[in-house]
C-alpha cells in the first residue's frame, strides 16, 4: 500500500463541495465547523463552499436558510459580524439530483478550473457510487481531489467492501477520508501523547499490570428524528463497530514507528485483527443487548423506544450494547476489554478506565481489596484525566482511602480547543490522513462485528428492557461482576 503524505496548507484555491448541503449534518456540524475554521484563519485564502442538494434554492435563498438554521449551533461569543458575513460570502448552492448524471453539468460550471476540490458526501452511502461516477464523468475528479465519506460506511462487511470498491474506482486510497468524528476530539488525540509521550506509563501498559479496560459511551438522548435510520442499524453498528473500536485501537496499539498516517493505521489494523472472534457461546455469555423502556432522563419523562415515531411496535433493535472481548497479543493476554454504549442512559458520559492490578500481597490488613488504582480518561462532557491512587487517611492507624490526581485539560491550556468536525475538516484541507480510517481498518472492524450480529439473529432473543435514565440492563453489571469488577459510574 502506498504511503500517504502530509501536505502543508495548499497554495491553490479550494472548492469545498458538500453533498447533502441542506441536510441536518451540514446545518448542525459542517457549516459551523467551517465557519470556525474561517474565523481562525485555517482555510486557504481563496476558498468557496458549494452546497449541493435536491432543494431548488438559489444562492440568496440558501444563504437565508443558513442564516436561520446554522447560527444557533455556533456559540454566541464566536459569532463575529464581520467574519460571519465574510463566511456567508464563501457560500454557493447548486441544486442537483445526486443520482442523475445530467444534473452535474451545473456543478461542473460552478467549480473553478484548476482548484483543489474536496467532496464531502454527507448523504446515504447507497448513492456514494453514483456521486463518484458522475463527478468523474463530468471531469471534476483529478489527482488533487479528496473525498470525505460520512458514516455509516456499510451495514455489514459485504456492503462496506462494495462501498470501498465503488469509491476506489475513482479515488486513490490516499484521496479517501473516512471520517469518524470521535477521532477529532482533543482528548482522543491526546491519548497518543499520553501513551507514547510519557515514559512513566509505557512499562505498566500491558498484562499483567493492567487488570481490565472499560470503554463507555453513554448518551441521554433517544433516537429522535433518526428513528427511521436507527431501527435498521442499532447500537452495535452505529457506535461499537466504529467509535468504540477506534478508542480500543488507540488504547491497545503498539508504538508506531512514526506519526506517518500509514504507520499509525498499520498498528491500529493489527489490533483489529487481534480482536478475539466470538462464537455463538461467547456471544450468549459475553454480550448484552438492551432496549430502553419509558422512564425519566434529567427529571423529564421520556417514552419507550417502541413508542418513538417511526419505530415499529415489535422492534428488536438494540439501543444498548455491553460486551467483553480480548485482544489476543502478548501485551494484552487475558486482559478483558469491556465496551458499553447506550441511549437514554442516566448521564452523558464518554470515558476510558484503565484498571491496574492490585499488589500481589498487602501489608495493610484492613485495606479495601476492591479498590484498584485506575487511570480514568474523560472524553465528554468534560475533558480530564484522573489517576486514582490509595493514600493514608489522616489520623492514627494506617487506614487507606482512594484519592485522585486530576488533570483538567480545559483549564491546563488557555488556547481555544477546536470541536471535532472543525479539527478533522482542517486535516482534510491540509492532507492529513492520520485520524481517518483506512479501507483495511474498516473491513477488519466489520469482520469482527458481523459474527456478533449474526449470532444475535441465530439466538433469536429480544433485547433486554432497561428503564430510560438508568445505566442499562442488570445483565450489563453482571458481565463484570462475574470477574469481581464493576463499571465505574
C-alpha positions as CSV (number, residue, x, y, z in Angstrom):
1,X,0.0,0.0,0.0
2,X,1.3,3.4,-0.9
3,X,2.4,5.6,1.9
4,X,0.2,8.7,2.4
5,X,1.9,12.1,2.7
6,X,1.1,15.1,4.8
7,X,1.0,18.4,3.0
8,X,1.1,21.9,4.2
9,X,-1.9,24.3,3.5
10,X,-2.5,24.2,-0.2
11,X,-1.5,27.2,-2.3
12,X,-4.3,26.6,-4.8
13,X,-7.8,27.9,-4.2
14,X,-10.1,25.4,-2.6
15,X,-13.7,24.4,-3.5
16,X,-15.3,22.5,-0.6
17,X,-18.3,20.8,-2.2
18,X,-20.8,19.4,0.3
19,X,-23.4,16.8,-1.0
20,X,-26.3,17.0,1.4
21,X,-25.6,20.7,1.9
22,X,-29.2,21.3,3.1
23,X,-29.2,18.3,5.5
24,X,-29.1,18.0,9.2
25,X,-25.3,17.2,9.4
26,X,-24.4,20.2,7.3
27,X,-26.5,22.6,9.2
28,X,-25.5,21.4,12.7
29,X,-21.9,20.4,12.3
30,X,-20.2,21.0,8.9
31,X,-21.1,24.7,8.3
32,X,-20.5,25.8,11.9
33,X,-17.1,23.9,11.8
34,X,-16.2,25.6,8.5
35,X,-17.2,29.0,9.9
36,X,-14.9,28.4,12.9
37,X,-12.1,27.4,10.7
38,X,-12.6,30.6,8.6
39,X,-12.8,32.7,11.8
40,X,-9.4,31.4,12.9
41,X,-7.7,31.6,9.5
42,X,-7.5,27.9,8.9
43,X,-9.0,27.9,5.4
44,X,-7.0,28.8,2.3
45,X,-7.3,32.4,1.4
46,X,-9.4,31.6,-1.7
47,X,-12.0,29.2,-0.6
48,X,-15.5,28.6,-1.8
49,X,-18.1,26.3,-0.2
50,X,-20.5,24.8,-2.7
51,X,-23.5,23.2,-1.1
52,X,-25.3,20.6,-3.3
53,X,-28.8,19.3,-2.6
54,X,-32.2,18.5,-4.1
55,X,-33.9,21.7,-2.8
56,X,-34.3,24.3,-5.5
57,X,-32.6,27.2,-3.7
58,X,-30.9,30.0,-5.4
59,X,-27.8,31.4,-3.8
60,X,-29.7,34.1,-1.8
61,X,-32.2,31.5,-0.6
62,X,-29.6,29.1,0.6
63,X,-27.7,31.9,2.5
64,X,-31.0,32.8,4.1
65,X,-31.5,29.1,5.1
66,X,-28.1,29.0,6.6
67,X,-28.7,32.2,8.5
68,X,-31.8,30.8,10.0
69,X,-30.6,27.3,10.7
70,X,-26.9,27.2,11.4
71,X,-26.3,30.2,13.6
72,X,-27.8,28.6,16.7
73,X,-25.1,25.9,16.5
74,X,-22.3,28.5,16.9
75,X,-21.5,29.8,20.4
76,X,-22.6,33.4,20.7
77,X,-19.1,34.5,21.7
78,X,-17.7,33.3,18.4
79,X,-20.3,35.0,16.2
80,X,-18.4,38.0,14.9
81,X,-20.5,40.0,12.5
82,X,-17.7,40.8,10.0
83,X,-16.4,37.2,10.0
84,X,-19.9,35.7,9.7
85,X,-20.7,38.0,6.7
86,X,-17.4,37.0,5.1
87,X,-18.2,33.4,5.6
88,X,-21.6,33.7,4.0
89,X,-19.8,35.3,1.1
90,X,-18.0,31.9,0.6
91,X,-21.2,30.0,0.2
92,X,-22.7,28.9,-3.1
93,X,-25.5,26.5,-3.9
94,X,-26.2,24.1,-6.8
95,X,-29.5,22.2,-7.0
96,X,-28.7,18.7,-8.1
97,X,-30.1,15.1,-8.1
98,X,-27.1,13.1,-7.0
99,X,-28.2,10.0,-8.9
100,X,-28.8,11.8,-12.2
101,X,-25.6,12.5,-14.2
102,X,-27.3,15.1,-16.4
103,X,-27.7,17.4,-13.4
104,X,-23.9,17.6,-12.7
105,X,-23.2,20.0,-15.6
106,X,-24.2,22.9,-13.4
107,X,-21.8,21.8,-10.7
108,X,-19.0,21.5,-13.2
109,X,-19.7,25.1,-14.3
110,X,-19.8,26.3,-10.7
111,X,-16.5,24.7,-9.6
112,X,-13.4,26.7,-10.7
113,X,-10.9,25.0,-13.0
114,X,-7.5,24.2,-11.6
115,X,-8.7,24.3,-7.9
116,X,-8.2,21.7,-5.2
117,X,-11.6,20.1,-4.7
118,X,-12.8,18.4,-1.5
119,X,-16.1,16.4,-1.9
120,X,-17.9,15.8,1.4
121,X,-20.5,13.1,0.9
122,X,-23.0,13.8,3.8
123,X,-25.5,11.5,2.1
124,X,-26.8,7.9,2.3
125,X,-23.9,5.6,1.5
126,X,-26.1,3.8,-1.1
127,X,-25.5,6.7,-3.5
128,X,-21.8,7.1,-2.9
129,X,-21.1,5.2,-6.1
130,X,-23.5,7.3,-8.2
131,X,-21.9,10.5,-6.9
132,X,-18.3,9.4,-7.6
133,X,-19.2,8.1,-11.0
134,X,-21.0,11.3,-12.0
135,X,-18.2,13.5,-10.6
136,X,-15.6,11.6,-12.7
137,X,-17.8,11.7,-15.8
138,X,-18.0,15.5,-15.6
139,X,-14.3,16.0,-15.2
140,X,-14.4,17.0,-11.5
141,X,-12.1,14.4,-10.2
142,X,-8.3,14.7,-10.5
143,X,-5.2,13.7,-8.6
144,X,-5.6,16.7,-6.2
145,X,-9.2,15.9,-5.3
146,X,-10.2,14.4,-2.0
147,X,-13.4,12.8,-0.9
148,X,-14.8,12.6,2.7
149,X,-17.1,9.7,3.4
150,X,-19.5,10.1,6.3
151,X,-20.6,7.0,8.3
152,X,-22.3,4.6,8.3
153,X,-19.9,3.0,5.9
154,X,-21.9,-0.1,5.2
155,X,-24.3,-2.3,7.0
156,X,-22.0,-5.3,7.2
157,X,-18.7,-6.5,5.7
158,X,-20.1,-7.1,2.2
159,X,-21.7,-3.7,1.9
160,X,-18.6,-2.0,3.3
161,X,-16.5,-3.8,0.6
162,X,-18.9,-2.7,-2.0
163,X,-18.7,0.9,-1.0
164,X,-14.9,0.8,-0.9
165,X,-14.7,-0.8,-4.3
166,X,-17.1,1.8,-5.8
167,X,-15.3,4.8,-4.4
168,X,-11.9,3.2,-5.2
169,X,-12.7,3.2,-8.9
170,X,-12.4,7.0,-9.0
171,X,-10.2,7.9,-6.0
172,X,-6.9,6.5,-4.8
173,X,-6.8,5.4,-1.2
174,X,-4.7,8.4,-0.3
175,X,-7.5,10.6,-1.5
176,X,-10.2,9.0,0.6
177,X,-11.1,10.3,4.1
178,X,-13.4,8.0,6.1
179,X,-14.5,10.3,8.9
180,X,-15.2,9.3,12.5
181,X,-15.8,12.4,14.5
182,X,-14.6,10.7,17.7
183,X,-11.1,10.7,16.2
184,X,-11.3,14.5,16.1
185,X,-11.9,15.0,19.8
186,X,-9.0,16.7,21.6
187,X,-8.9,14.1,24.4
188,X,-8.9,11.2,21.9
189,X,-6.0,12.6,20.0
190,X,-4.3,13.3,23.4
191,X,-4.4,9.5,24.0
192,X,-1.4,9.2,21.6
193,X,0.6,11.6,23.6
194,X,-0.5,10.1,26.9
195,X,0.6,6.7,25.8
196,X,3.7,7.3,23.8
197,X,5.0,10.6,25.2
198,X,5.3,9.6,28.9
199,X,7.9,7.1,29.8
200,X,6.3,6.5,33.2
201,X,3.3,4.7,31.7
202,X,4.8,2.5,29.0
203,X,6.3,-0.1,31.3
204,X,2.9,-0.6,33.0
205,X,0.8,-0.5,29.9
206,X,0.4,-4.3,29.5
207,X,-0.6,-7.5,31.2
208,X,-0.3,-8.5,34.0
209,X,0.0,-4.9,35.3
210,X,-3.4,-3.9,33.8
211,X,-6.3,-6.0,35.1
212,X,-9.1,-4.7,32.8
213,X,-10.1,-1.9,30.4
214,X,-13.5,-0.2,30.3
215,X,-14.8,2.0,27.4
216,X,-18.1,3.7,27.9
217,X,-20.0,6.0,25.5
218,X,-23.4,6.8,27.2
219,X,-26.0,9.2,25.8
220,X,-29.0,10.7,27.5
221,X,-30.8,11.4,24.2
222,X,-33.1,8.9,22.4
223,X,-33.3,8.3,18.7
224,X,-35.2,11.5,18.0
225,X,-35.5,12.2,14.3
226,X,-33.1,9.4,13.4
227,X,-35.6,6.6,14.2
228,X,-36.1,5.6,10.6
229,X,-32.4,5.1,10.1
230,X,-31.6,3.8,13.6
231,X,-34.1,1.0,13.7
232,X,-32.4,-0.7,10.8
233,X,-29.0,-0.1,12.3
234,X,-28.8,-0.5,16.1
235,X,-26.2,0.4,18.7
236,X,-23.6,-2.2,17.6
237,X,-23.4,-0.9,14.0
238,X,-24.0,2.8,15.0
239,X,-21.4,3.0,17.8
240,X,-19.4,-0.1,18.6
241,X,-18.2,-1.0,15.2
242,X,-16.7,2.4,14.7
243,X,-16.4,4.8,17.6
244,X,-15.7,2.3,20.4
245,X,-13.4,0.1,18.3
246,X,-11.3,3.1,17.3
247,X,-10.9,4.0,21.0
248,X,-9.9,0.4,21.8
249,X,-7.3,0.5,19.0
250,X,-5.6,3.6,20.4
251,X,-5.5,2.1,23.9
252,X,-4.2,-1.3,22.7
253,X,-2.0,-0.4,19.7
254,X,1.8,-0.9,19.7
255,X,4.0,2.2,19.3
256,X,4.1,3.2,15.6
257,X,7.5,3.8,14.0
258,X,6.5,7.4,13.3
259,X,3.4,9.7,13.1
260,X,3.1,9.0,9.4
261,X,-0.6,8.2,8.7
262,X,0.0,4.7,7.5
263,X,2.4,3.9,10.3
264,X,-0.3,4.8,12.8
265,X,-3.0,3.0,10.9
266,X,-0.9,-0.1,10.5
267,X,-0.7,-0.5,14.3
268,X,-4.5,0.0,14.7
269,X,-5.1,-2.6,12.0
270,X,-3.0,-5.1,14.0
271,X,-5.3,-4.6,17.0
272,X,-8.5,-5.1,15.0
273,X,-7.0,-8.3,13.5
274,X,-6.1,-9.5,17.0
275,X,-9.6,-9.0,18.5
276,X,-10.8,-12.4,19.6
277,X,-13.6,-13.6,17.3
278,X,-16.8,-14.6,19.1
279,X,-18.6,-17.9,18.6
280,X,-22.2,-18.4,19.4
281,X,-21.5,-19.5,23.0
282,X,-19.3,-16.4,23.5
283,X,-22.0,-14.2,22.2
284,X,-24.6,-15.6,24.5
285,X,-22.2,-15.3,27.5
286,X,-20.3,-12.1,26.8
287,X,-22.7,-9.7,25.1
288,X,-25.8,-7.9,26.4
289,X,-28.4,-6.2,24.2
290,X,-30.9,-3.7,25.6
291,X,-33.7,-1.5,24.5
292,X,-34.9,1.4,26.6
293,X,-38.4,1.5,28.0
294,X,-40.2,4.6,29.4
295,X,-38.6,6.4,32.2
296,X,-37.1,9.8,33.2
297,X,-33.9,11.5,32.0
298,X,-32.7,14.7,33.7
299,X,-36.0,14.9,35.5
300,X,-38.2,14.7,32.4
301,X,-40.4,11.8,31.5
302,X,-39.5,10.1,28.2
303,X,-41.2,7.5,26.1
304,X,-40.1,4.0,25.4
305,X,-38.1,3.2,22.2
306,X,-41.0,1.3,20.7
307,X,-43.2,4.4,21.3
308,X,-40.9,6.7,19.3
309,X,-42.2,8.0,15.9
310,X,-41.2,5.7,13.0
311,X,-40.2,2.8,15.3
312,X,-42.2,-0.5,14.8
313,X,-44.1,-1.6,17.9
314,X,-42.4,-5.0,17.7
315,X,-38.9,-3.7,17.1
316,X,-36.0,-5.9,18.2
317,X,-33.3,-3.2,17.6
318,X,-30.9,-2.7,20.4
319,X,-30.3,0.8,21.8
320,X,-27.8,-0.6,24.3
321,X,-24.8,-2.9,24.0
322,X,-22.3,-4.1,26.5
323,X,-19.7,-6.8,25.8
324,X,-16.5,-8.3,26.9
325,X,-13.7,-9.0,24.4
326,X,-10.0,-9.7,24.3
327,X,-7.0,-8.6,22.3
328,X,-5.0,-11.7,21.7
329,X,-1.4,-10.4,21.8
330,X,1.4,-10.7,24.3
331,X,0.8,-7.2,25.6
332,X,-2.9,-7.9,26.4
333,X,-3.0,-11.6,27.0
334,X,-6.1,-12.4,29.2
335,X,-6.9,-8.7,29.9
336,X,-10.7,-8.2,29.4
337,X,-11.9,-5.2,27.4
338,X,-15.4,-4.2,28.4
339,X,-17.3,-2.0,25.9
340,X,-20.6,-0.3,26.7
341,X,-22.8,2.2,24.8
342,X,-26.5,3.1,25.0
343,X,-29.1,5.7,24.5
344,X,-31.4,7.2,27.2
345,X,-28.7,6.5,29.9
346,X,-28.5,8.1,33.3
347,X,-25.7,10.5,32.3
348,X,-24.0,11.7,29.1
349,X,-20.6,10.2,29.6
350,X,-17.6,9.1,27.4
351,X,-14.7,7.7,29.3
352,X,-11.9,5.1,29.3
353,X,-11.0,3.3,32.5
354,X,-7.6,1.5,32.8
355,X,-7.8,-0.6,35.9
356,X,-4.4,-1.7,37.2
357,X,-3.8,-5.0,39.1
358,X,-3.7,-4.9,42.9
359,X,-0.3,-5.5,44.6
360,X,0.3,-9.3,44.9
361,X,0.4,-9.0,48.7
362,X,-0.9,-6.3,51.0
363,X,0.8,-5.5,54.3
364,X,-2.3,-3.5,55.3
365,X,-4.8,-5.9,56.8
366,X,-7.7,-3.6,56.6
367,X,-7.0,-2.4,53.0
368,X,-10.1,-2.4,50.7
369,X,-9.1,-5.0,48.2
370,X,-11.9,-4.0,45.8
371,X,-10.5,-0.5,45.2
372,X,-7.9,-0.6,42.5
373,X,-5.6,2.0,41.0
374,X,-7.3,3.4,37.9
375,X,-6.4,5.8,35.1
376,X,-9.7,7.5,34.2
377,X,-9.8,9.4,30.9
378,X,-12.9,11.5,30.5
379,X,-13.7,12.4,26.9
380,X,-17.0,14.2,27.4
381,X,-18.8,16.2,28.6
382,X,-15.7,17.4,30.4
383,X,-12.1,16.6,29.2
384,X,-9.9,15.4,32.0
385,X,-7.5,12.7,33.2
386,X,-7.6,11.2,36.7
387,X,-5.1,8.9,38.3
388,X,-6.8,7.2,41.3
389,X,-4.4,6.1,44.0
390,X,-4.6,4.9,47.6
391,X,-3.5,7.3,50.4
392,X,-3.4,7.1,54.2
393,X,-6.4,8.6,55.9
394,X,-5.4,11.3,58.4
395,X,-5.3,10.2,62.0
396,X,-3.8,7.3,63.9
397,X,-3.5,3.9,62.3
398,X,-3.0,3.0,58.7
399,X,-6.5,3.3,57.2
400,X,-6.4,3.8,53.4
401,X,-8.7,5.8,51.2
402,X,-8.8,6.3,47.4
403,X,-7.7,9.8,46.2
404,X,-7.3,11.2,42.7
405,X,-4.6,13.2,40.9
406,X,-6.6,15.3,38.5
407,X,-5.6,17.0,35.2
408,X,-8.3,19.3,33.9
409,X,-7.3,19.7,30.3
410,X,-9.6,22.6,29.7
411,X,-8.0,24.7,32.5
412,X,-4.5,23.4,31.9
413,X,-4.3,25.0,28.4
414,X,-5.5,28.6,27.7
415,X,-5.8,28.3,24.0
416,X,-9.1,27.5,22.3
417,X,-10.0,23.9,21.8
418,X,-11.5,23.2,18.3
419,X,-14.5,21.0,18.0
420,X,-14.1,17.5,16.4
421,X,-15.5,18.3,13.0
422,X,-13.5,21.6,12.7
423,X,-10.3,19.8,13.5
424,X,-11.0,17.0,11.1
425,X,-12.0,19.3,8.3
426,X,-8.8,21.2,8.7
427,X,-7.0,17.9,8.5
428,X,-8.7,17.1,5.2
429,X,-7.8,20.5,3.7
430,X,-4.2,20.0,4.7
431,X,-4.0,16.4,3.5
432,X,-3.6,14.8,6.9
433,X,-4.9,11.2,6.9
434,X,-3.8,10.0,10.4
435,X,-7.2,10.5,12.0
436,X,-9.2,8.8,9.3
437,X,-9.9,5.1,8.8
438,X,-8.2,3.2,6.0
439,X,-10.0,0.7,3.9
440,X,-8.5,-2.4,5.5
441,X,-9.3,-0.9,9.0
442,X,-12.9,-0.5,8.1
443,X,-13.2,-4.0,6.8
444,X,-11.3,-5.6,9.7
445,X,-13.8,-3.9,12.1
446,X,-16.8,-5.3,10.2
447,X,-15.1,-8.8,10.1
448,X,-15.2,-8.7,13.9
449,X,-18.7,-7.2,14.3
450,X,-20.5,-9.3,11.7
451,X,-20.4,-12.7,13.7
452,X,-21.9,-10.9,16.7
453,X,-24.8,-9.6,14.6
454,X,-25.3,-13.0,13.0
455,X,-25.1,-14.7,16.4
456,X,-27.9,-12.4,17.8
457,X,-30.0,-13.3,14.9
458,X,-29.4,-17.0,15.4
459,X,-30.1,-16.8,19.2
460,X,-33.4,-15.0,18.4
461,X,-33.6,-13.3,21.8
462,X,-35.2,-9.9,22.3
463,X,-33.1,-7.1,23.7
464,X,-33.4,-6.8,27.5
465,X,-35.6,-3.8,28.6
466,X,-34.0,-1.1,30.7
467,X,-35.6,1.9,32.2
468,X,-34.7,5.2,30.5
469,X,-32.5,7.1,32.8
470,X,-30.7,4.0,34.2
471,X,-27.3,2.5,33.3
472,X,-28.8,-0.2,31.2
473,X,-29.9,-3.8,31.8
474,X,-28.8,-5.5,35.0
475,X,-27.1,-8.1,32.9
476,X,-24.5,-5.4,32.0
477,X,-23.4,-5.2,35.6
478,X,-23.4,-9.0,35.9
479,X,-21.0,-9.1,32.9
480,X,-18.3,-7.5,35.2
481,X,-19.5,-8.9,38.5
482,X,-18.6,-12.4,37.3
483,X,-15.0,-11.3,37.5
484,X,-15.3,-9.3,40.7
485,X,-15.4,-6.0,38.9
486,X,-17.9,-3.2,38.3
487,X,-18.5,-0.4,35.9
488,X,-17.1,2.9,37.1
489,X,-20.1,5.2,37.1
